[in-house]
Amino acid sequence: MKYWAMFLISGRDLIPNEIYKTLEIKPDKIHFNDIDGVTIWQLNSSLEGYRKLEDHIENILKKIYKFRKELSYLSKRYKLQMILNVDKENSHISISSKYLTILGSMGIDLEIYII
């Protein structure tokens, strides 16, 4: 089984340097979409793909949790997402309410893709 997780902050008026200054975290990637003008600030899980899905969620949360107030504020200006990719061989996905509550309290939407 393979899992992968990333945390995204996106918006039309997003300035990556402002996100860096607010969160004190260097992104793993920055994307700019010329078509719709959306900039995406991306932080990836640093764990191997065989680790449990919740391990990937926790890996990212450990990086951003101390900035939960700042993230809650940012969620009013930008779209915040936790994206989870799950290998299609997996027949069951379970995420603890603890993680769902933490993500929700920071204004982070959860999206799961089966690939």
PyMOL commands that place a pseudoatom at each C-alpha (Angstrom):
pseudoatom trace, name=CA, resn=MET, resi=1, chain=A, elem=C, hetatm=0, pos=[0.000, 0.000, 0.000]
pseudoatom trace, name=CA, resn=LYS, resi=2, chain=A, elem=C, hetatm=0, pos=[1.165, 3.484, -0.761]
pseudoatom trace, name=CA, resn=TYR, resi=3, chain=A, elem=C, hetatm=0, pos=[0.023, 6.710, 0.815]
pseudoatom trace, name=CA, resn=TRP, resi=4, chain=A, elem=C, hetatm=0, pos=[0.994, 10.301, 0.291]
pseudoatom trace, name=CA, resn=ALA, resi=5, chain=A, elem=C, hetatm=0, pos=[-0.150, 13.541, 1.879]
pseudoatom trace, name=CA, resn=MET, resi=6, chain=A, elem=C, hetatm=0, pos=[0.278, 17.236, 1.223]
pseudoatom trace, name=CA, resn=PHE, resi=7, chain=A, elem=C, hetatm=0, pos=[-0.966, 20.471, 2.724]
pseudoatom trace, name=CA, resn=LEU, resi=8, chain=A, elem=C, hetatm=0, pos=[-1.943, 23.273, 0.344]
pseudoatom trace, name=CA, resn=ILE, resi=9, chain=A, elem=C, hetatm=0, pos=[-2.727, 26.947, 0.745]
pseudoatom trace, name=CA, resn=SER, resi=10, chain=A, elem=C, hetatm=0, pos=[-4.102, 28.455, -2.452]
pseudoatom trace, name=CA, resn=GLY, resi=11, chain=A, elem=C, hetatm=0, pos=[-5.623, 31.667, -3.720]
pseudoatom trace, name=CA, resn=ARG, resi=12, chain=A, elem=C, hetatm=0, pos=[-5.562, 34.297, -6.432]
pseudoatom trace, name=CA, resn=ASP, resi=13, chain=A, elem=C, hetatm=0, pos=[-3.889, 36.963, -4.317]
pseudoatom trace, name=CA, resn=LEU, resi=14, chain=A, elem=C, hetatm=0, pos=[-1.605, 34.582, -2.420]
pseudoatom trace, name=CA, resn=ILE, resi=15, chain=A, elem=C, hetatm=0, pos=[1.960, 35.800, -2.002]
pseudoatom trace, name=CA, resn=PRO, resi=16, chain=A, elem=C, hetatm=0, pos=[4.185, 32.833, -1.051]
pseudoatom trace, name=CA, resn=ASN, resi=17, chain=A, elem=C, hetatm=0, pos=[6.656, 35.001, 0.864]
pseudoatom trace, name=CA, resn=GLU, resi=18, chain=A, elem=C, hetatm=0, pos=[3.852, 36.245, 3.149]
pseudoatom trace, name=CA, resn=ILE, resi=19, chain=A, elem=C, hetatm=0, pos=[2.869, 32.630, 3.920]
pseudoatom trace, name=CA, resn=TYR, resi=20, chain=A, elem=C, hetatm=0, pos=[6.511, 31.842, 4.673]
pseudoatom trace, name=CA, resn=LYS, resi=21, chain=A, elem=C, hetatm=0, pos=[6.768, 34.819, 7.043]
pseudoatom trace, name=CA, resn=THR, resi=22, chain=A, elem=C, hetatm=0, pos=[3.492, 33.903, 8.778]
pseudoatom trace, name=CA, resn=LEU, resi=23, chain=A, elem=C, hetatm=0, pos=[4.202, 30.187, 9.230]
pseudoatom trace, name=CA, resn=GLU, resi=24, chain=A, elem=C, hetatm=0, pos=[8.000, 30.253, 9.333]
pseudoatom trace, name=CA, resn=ILE, resi=25, chain=A, elem=C, hetatm=0, pos=[7.928, 27.142, 7.146]
pseudoatom trace, name=CA, resn=LYS, resi=26, chain=A, elem=C, hetatm=0, pos=[9.596, 26.861, 3.763]
pseudoatom trace, name=CA, resn=PRO, resi=27, chain=A, elem=C, hetatm=0, pos=[7.230, 25.220, 1.246]
pseudoatom trace, name=CA, resn=ASP, resi=28, chain=A, elem=C, hetatm=0, pos=[8.212, 22.108, -0.664]
pseudoatom trace, name=CA, resn=LYS, resi=29, chain=A, elem=C, hetatm=0, pos=[6.701, 23.577, -3.843]
pseudoatom trace, name=CA, resn=ILE, resi=30, chain=A, elem=C, hetatm=0, pos=[5.045, 26.708, -5.134]
pseudoatom trace, name=CA, resn=HIS, resi=31, chain=A, elem=C, hetatm=0, pos=[2.781, 26.480, -8.182]
pseudoatom trace, name=CA, resn=PHE, resi=32, chain=A, elem=C, hetatm=0, pos=[1.303, 29.303, -10.218]
pseudoatom trace, name=CA, resn=ASN, resi=33, chain=A, elem=C, hetatm=0, pos=[-1.551, 28.565, -12.608]
pseudoatom trace, name=CA, resn=ASP, resi=34, chain=A, elem=C, hetatm=0, pos=[-1.453, 31.032, -15.506]
pseudoatom trace, name=CA, resn=ILE, resi=35, chain=A, elem=C, hetatm=0, pos=[-4.994, 30.124, -16.561]
pseudoatom trace, name=CA, resn=ASP, resi=36, chain=A, elem=C, hetatm=0, pos=[-6.881, 31.058, -13.386]
pseudoatom trace, name=CA, resn=GLY, resi=37, chain=A, elem=C, hetatm=0, pos=[-4.208, 33.103, -11.587]
pseudoatom trace, name=CA, resn=VAL, resi=38, chain=A, elem=C, hetatm=0, pos=[-4.172, 30.838, -8.514]
pseudoatom trace, name=CA, resn=THR, resi=39, chain=A, elem=C, hetatm=0, pos=[-0.942, 30.414, -6.567]
pseudoatom trace, name=CA, resn=ILE, resi=40, chain=A, elem=C, hetatm=0, pos=[-0.476, 27.239, -4.511]
pseudoatom trace, name=CA, resn=TRP, resi=41, chain=A, elem=C, hetatm=0, pos=[1.875, 26.957, -1.526]
pseudoatom trace, name=CA, resn=GLN, resi=42, chain=A, elem=C, hetatm=0, pos=[2.580, 23.233, -0.898]
pseudoatom trace, name=CA, resn=LEU, resi=43, chain=A, elem=C, hetatm=0, pos=[3.982, 21.294, 2.046]
pseudoatom trace, name=CA, resn=ASN, resi=44, chain=A, elem=C, hetatm=0, pos=[4.520, 17.521, 1.641]
pseudoatom trace, name=CA, resn=SER, resi=45, chain=A, elem=C, hetatm=0, pos=[4.666, 14.674, 4.112]
pseudoatom trace, name=CA, resn=SER, resi=46, chain=A, elem=C, hetatm=0, pos=[8.275, 13.586, 4.442]
pseudoatom trace, name=CA, resn=LEU, resi=47, chain=A, elem=C, hetatm=0, pos=[7.439, 9.946, 5.235]
pseudoatom trace, name=CA, resn=GLU, resi=48, chain=A, elem=C, hetatm=0, pos=[7.827, 6.907, 3.019]
pseudoatom trace, name=CA, resn=GLY, resi=49, chain=A, elem=C, hetatm=0, pos=[4.759, 5.701, 1.122]
pseudoatom trace, name=CA, resn=TYR, resi=50, chain=A, elem=C, hetatm=0, pos=[4.368, 2.485, 3.099]
pseudoatom trace, name=CA, resn=ARG, resi=51, chain=A, elem=C, hetatm=0, pos=[3.622, 4.362, 6.346]
pseudoatom trace, name=CA, resn=LYS, resi=52, chain=A, elem=C, hetatm=0, pos=[0.024, 4.519, 7.602]
pseudoatom trace, name=CA, resn=LEU, resi=53, chain=A, elem=C, hetatm=0, pos=[-2.206, 7.268, 6.266]
pseudoatom trace, name=CA, resn=GLU, resi=54, chain=A, elem=C, hetatm=0, pos=[-2.594, 8.811, 9.730]
pseudoatom trace, name=CA, resn=ASP, resi=55, chain=A, elem=C, hetatm=0, pos=[1.208, 8.888, 10.077]
pseudoatom trace, name=CA, resn=HIS, resi=56, chain=A, elem=C, hetatm=0, pos=[1.336, 11.135, 7.005]
pseudoatom trace, name=CA, resn=ILE, resi=57, chain=A, elem=C, hetatm=0, pos=[-1.390, 13.386, 8.423]
pseudoatom trace, name=CA, resn=GLU, resi=58, chain=A, elem=C, hetatm=0, pos=[0.450, 13.608, 11.728]
pseudoatom trace, name=CA, resn=ASN, resi=59, chain=A, elem=C, hetatm=0, pos=[3.747, 14.353, 9.963]
pseudoatom trace, name=CA, resn=ILE, resi=60, chain=A, elem=C, hetatm=0, pos=[2.247, 17.444, 8.357]
pseudoatom trace, name=CA, resn=LEU, resi=61, chain=A, elem=C, hetatm=0, pos=[0.322, 18.456, 11.476]
pseudoatom trace, name=CA, resn=LYS, resi=62, chain=A, elem=C, hetatm=0, pos=[3.546, 18.408, 13.499]
pseudoatom trace, name=CA, resn=LYS, resi=63, chain=A, elem=C, hetatm=0, pos=[4.942, 20.996, 11.093]
pseudoatom trace, name=CA, resn=ILE, resi=64, chain=A, elem=C, hetatm=0, pos=[1.930, 23.328, 11.133]
pseudoatom trace, name=CA, resn=TYR, resi=65, chain=A, elem=C, hetatm=0, pos=[0.142, 22.793, 14.458]
pseudoatom trace, name=CA, resn=LYS, resi=66, chain=A, elem=C, hetatm=0, pos=[1.919, 25.528, 16.408]
pseudoatom trace, name=CA, resn=PHE, resi=67, chain=A, elem=C, hetatm=0, pos=[0.601, 27.990, 13.803]
pseudoatom trace, name=CA, resn=ARG, resi=68, chain=A, elem=C, hetatm=0, pos=[-3.046, 26.906, 14.198]
pseudoatom trace, name=CA, resn=LYS, resi=69, chain=A, elem=C, hetatm=0, pos=[-4.263, 30.439, 15.020]
pseudoatom trace, name=CA, resn=GLU, resi=70, chain=A, elem=C, hetatm=0, pos=[-2.468, 31.864, 12.001]
pseudoatom trace, name=CA, resn=LEU, resi=71, chain=A, elem=C, hetatm=0, pos=[-3.864, 29.087, 9.812]
pseudoatom trace, name=CA, resn=SER, resi=72, chain=A, elem=C, hetatm=0, pos=[-7.383, 29.738, 11.057]
pseudoatom trace, name=CA, resn=TYR, resi=73, chain=A, elem=C, hetatm=0, pos=[-6.941, 33.371, 10.029]
pseudoatom trace, name=CA, resn=LEU, resi=74, chain=A, elem=C, hetatm=0, pos=[-5.446, 32.385, 6.659]
pseudoatom trace, name=CA, resn=SER, resi=75, chain=A, elem=C, hetatm=0, pos=[-8.414, 30.065, 6.020]
pseudoatom trace, name=CA, resn=LYS, resi=76, chain=A, elem=C, hetatm=0, pos=[-10.627, 33.152, 5.812]
pseudoatom trace, name=CA, resn=ARG, resi=77, chain=A, elem=C, hetatm=0, pos=[-8.529, 34.549, 2.926]
pseudoatom trace, name=CA, resn=TYR, resi=78, chain=A, elem=C, hetatm=0, pos=[-7.330, 31.399, 1.174]
pseudoatom trace, name=CA, resn=LYS, resi=79, chain=A, elem=C, hetatm=0, pos=[-8.305, 27.804, 0.556]
pseudoatom trace, name=CA, resn=LEU, resi=80, chain=A, elem=C, hetatm=0, pos=[-6.530, 25.410, 2.941]
pseudoatom trace, name=CA, resn=GLN, resi=81, chain=A, elem=C, hetatm=0, pos=[-6.498, 21.709, 2.070]
pseudoatom trace, name=CA, resn=MET, resi=82, chain=A, elem=C, hetatm=0, pos=[-4.999, 18.463, 3.255]
pseudoatom trace, name=CA, resn=ILE, resi=83, chain=A, elem=C, hetatm=0, pos=[-4.772, 16.213, 0.206]
pseudoatom trace, name=CA, resn=LEU, resi=84, chain=A, elem=C, hetatm=0, pos=[-4.390, 12.468, 0.752]
pseudoatom trace, name=CA, resn=ASN, resi=85, chain=A, elem=C, hetatm=0, pos=[-3.525, 10.049, -2.021]
pseudoatom trace, name=CA, resn=VAL, resi=86, chain=A, elem=C, hetatm=0, pos=[-4.353, 6.406, -1.418]
pseudoatom trace, name=CA, resn=ASP, resi=87, chain=A, elem=C, hetatm=0, pos=[-3.330, 3.431, -3.525]
pseudoatom trace, name=CA, resn=LYS, resi=88, chain=A, elem=C, hetatm=0, pos=[-6.416, 1.920, -5.166]
pseudoatom trace, name=CA, resn=GLU, resi=89, chain=A, elem=C, hetatm=0, pos=[-5.510, -1.505, -3.759]
pseudoatom trace, name=CA, resn=ASN, resi=90, chain=A, elem=C, hetatm=0, pos=[-6.667, -0.239, -0.367]
pseudoatom trace, name=CA, resn=SER, resi=91, chain=A, elem=C, hetatm=0, pos=[-10.227, -1.341, 0.383]
pseudoatom trace, name=CA, resn=HIS, resi=92, chain=A, elem=C, hetatm=0, pos=[-10.674, 0.659, 3.589]
pseudoatom trace, name=CA, resn=ILE, resi=93, chain=A, elem=C, hetatm=0, pos=[-9.774, 4.190, 4.675]
pseudoatom trace, name=CA, resn=SER, resi=94, chain=A, elem=C, hetatm=0, pos=[-10.150, 5.268, 8.288]
pseudoatom trace, name=CA, resn=ILE, resi=95, chain=A, elem=C, hetatm=0, pos=[-9.179, 8.625, 9.772]
pseudoatom trace, name=CA, resn=SER, resi=96, chain=A, elem=C, hetatm=0, pos=[-9.458, 9.272, 13.491]
pseudoatom trace, name=CA, resn=SER, resi=97, chain=A, elem=C, hetatm=0, pos=[-11.882, 11.957, 14.640]
pseudoatom trace, name=CA, resn=LYS, resi=98, chain=A, elem=C, hetatm=0, pos=[-8.921, 13.521, 16.468]
pseudoatom trace, name=CA, resn=TYR, resi=99, chain=A, elem=C, hetatm=0, pos=[-7.295, 14.436, 13.158]
pseudoatom trace, name=CA, resn=LEU, resi=100, chain=A, elem=C, hetatm=0, pos=[-10.577, 15.507, 11.585]
pseudoatom trace, name=CA, resn=THR, resi=101, chain=A, elem=C, hetatm=0, pos=[-11.274, 17.818, 14.535]
pseudoatom trace, name=CA, resn=ILE, resi=102, chain=A, elem=C, hetatm=0, pos=[-7.798, 19.372, 14.386]
pseudoatom trace, name=CA, resn=LEU, resi=103, chain=A, elem=C, hetatm=0, pos=[-8.032, 19.956, 10.634]
pseudoatom trace, name=CA, resn=GLY, resi=104, chain=A, elem=C, hetatm=0, pos=[-11.524, 21.412, 10.944]
pseudoatom trace, name=CA, resn=SER, resi=105, chain=A, elem=C, hetatm=0, pos=[-10.555, 23.753, 13.776]
pseudoatom trace, name=CA, resn=MET, resi=106, chain=A, elem=C, hetatm=0, pos=[-7.858, 25.276, 11.556]
pseudoatom trace, name=CA, resn=GLY, resi=107, chain=A, elem=C, hetatm=0, pos=[-10.186, 25.631, 8.567]
pseudoatom trace, name=CA, resn=ILE, resi=108, chain=A, elem=C, hetatm=0, pos=[-8.436, 22.910, 6.567]
pseudoatom trace, name=CA, resn=ASP, resi=109, chain=A, elem=C, hetatm=0, pos=[-10.558, 20.892, 4.121]
pseudoatom trace, name=CA, resn=LEU, resi=110, chain=A, elem=C, hetatm=0, pos=[-9.728, 17.205, 3.676]
pseudoatom trace, name=CA, resn=GLU, resi=111, chain=A, elem=C, hetatm=0, pos=[-9.663, 15.630, 0.224]
pseudoatom trace, name=CA, resn=ILE, resi=112, chain=A, elem=C, hetatm=0, pos=[-8.910, 11.965, -0.427]
pseudoatom trace, name=CA, resn=TYR, resi=113, chain=A, elem=C, hetatm=0, pos=[-7.961, 10.661, -3.860]
pseudoatom trace, name=CA, resn=ILE, resi=114, chain=A, elem=C, hetatm=0, pos=[-7.779, 6.990, -4.734]
pseudoatom trace, name=CA, resn=ILE, resi=115, chain=A, elem=C, hetatm=0, pos=[-5.141, 6.587, -7.413]
for i in range(1, 115): cmd.bond("trace and resi %d" % i, "trace and resi %d" % (i + 1))
show_as sticks, trace
zoom trace
